[in-house]
């Protein structure tokens, strides 16, 4: 069975200055990290850029806004200090969300009728959310689609969307949900590597 490599870093213990002085960050990466208002988000972006530079290298941006690297398929996500980099041999999208309370109106806005019936707590909401977002990121679309039209069910299974087959797999990681989606109808394993910078 094919594997997707998932590198995870907790950015919370690091000082922003130490991250910005990392030799793997270019001046452009530093500026990119500093464009955020909150220190937490600056640190997440710096760690994401360090991981990308360390394991992926030079990237270009597709017409849809998806980062691309020659011969490598990857995607990055971060939430509440946790940063992850998914690397695959096929187009891949990843979304990570820390489980937290969500307003009922937001749940209604992004969910189809079947999904609304499936949501019974904040964790299942984030299972649905990360399935949707990782699928869109895999396609290079980001949040440009009507979220209630993007399929999330069934979890850990094949989905057909926009004339393509995708396979999504969700895991619980500490107090978070992480979903990885690949362009393929074939299942895959996730190999998790927790790292330090």
N, C-alpha and C positions, 0 to 999 in steps of 0.2 A: 504494500500500500504506500502511496506517495505521502510525503511529509511536507508540512508547512512549518517553517522555523519561526518561532515567536520570541523575540528578544524583548525583555521587560526591564525597565529601570524605574526606581522610585526616585523622583527628583527632589522630594521634600528635604532630605538631609543635607543637600548641597547648598552652598552659598552662591548667589548669582554671580558675584565677581569671579569666583573660581571657575564656574562654568564658562563665562565669557572669555576667560584667559586660556581655555583649553586649546592646545595647538591644532586640534581638528576643526576648529571654527575659523572660517574666513571672515574678513571684515563685513562682507555681504550677509553672512549668517548671523553675525553679531547684531547688525542693524535690523535684520529680520526678527531676531529674538527681542530686541528692545522696543519694537513697535507696539507691544501689548501694554496695557495700563497696569495690570496687577503683577506683582513680583512672581506669584505662583505660575502665571501663564508665561512670563518671560523665561522662567526656569524650564518649564515643560518644552517650550519651543527650542531653547538652547540644547537640551538633552536630545530632542528629536533630530536636530541638525547634526549633532555629534554622532548619533547612531547612524544616520543616513551617510555621512561622510566616511565613517569607519567601515561600514559593511556594504555600501552600495557604490559610493563614489560619485562621479559627475552625473548630473541629471539634466534632462530637458523637460519642458512642460508641454503636454499635448494640447491640441486645440480645445479640448474640453476642460483643461486645467489639471489633468492628472500628471503627477511626476513620472517620468520614464527614465530608465537606465538601460543601456545596451546589454541585452542578454540576461537581464534580471527583472523580475516582477516583484514589486514591493508596495507596501502601503504603511502609513503611520497613523496612530491615534493616541490621544492623551485625554485624561480626565482627572481632576483633583490631585495632581501631582504624579500620577502613574503614566508612563510613556511606553508604548509598545511599537515594535517594528515587525511586520509580517513579511517573510521572504518565501517566494514560491517559484515553481517552474512554469506557472500559468498566471494569467492576470488574476490579481488578488485585491481584495478590499478588507479592511479590518476596522472595527469600531469597538471602543472600550468605554464603558460608562460606569461610574461609581453609583451603586444603588442608593437612591435618596427619595424623599417624598416628592411626588409629582402632582400638580394640579389636575383635577378631574377634567377640566375643559381642554387641556392639552392632550390628555389621553384620548378624548373624543375626537379631536381635530386630526390626529395622525392615524387613527385606527379604522379598519374596515369593520363591518358588522360582525363577522366571525371573530376578528381579533378583540373587539369590545367584549364579546361573550367569554373570551378566553382569559382576559385580564382579571386576576383576583387579588393581586398585590403589586407593589412597586417593582419587585424582582421580575415578575412576568411581563410587566410593561417594558422594562429595559431589555428583556429578551426580544420582544417584538421590535423595539426601537433599534437595537444593534443589528438585528437581522436586516432591517430595511436599509439602514445607513451603510452597512458593509457591502450590501448588494449594489447600491448606487455608487459607492466609492470604487468598487471593482470595475464598474462600467465607465468610470471617469466622469460621472454626472454630478457628484456631490448632492446637495440638497435642492436640485432644480426640478424635481418631479413632485407631483401631488403625493404626499406621504401615504394617504389612505389607499392609493392605487398600487403601491409597491408591496409585493407579497412578503410575508414573514413566516407564514405557516406552511408546511410543518417545520418544526425545528429539526436541526441535524438531518437534513434530507435535501432532495433535489427540488429545485424551483424552476419554473419556466417563465421568463419575463422578457419582453422586447425581442422575441424570436430567438432567444438563447437559453441554453441550460446552464444552471448554476448549482453548486453544492455549497451549503452553508453549515457551519458547525459552531455551536456555542459552548462556552465553558464558564464556570464560576471561578473567579480568581480573587481570593480574599473577599473584600466587600464590593467587588465589581463583576460585571458581565462583559465578556469579550466574545465577539462573533467574527469569524473569518469566513469570507465567501470567495470562491474561485469560479472562473469560467470553466465548467466541466460538470458532467453528470456523475463523476466518480467520487466516492468518499476519500477522505484523506485523514492522516493523523496530524496532531499538533504536537510539536516538540517545543517545550517551554524552556528558555534559558534566562534565568534572572541574572542581571548584570549590575556592575558598578561602573561608574565613569572614571 
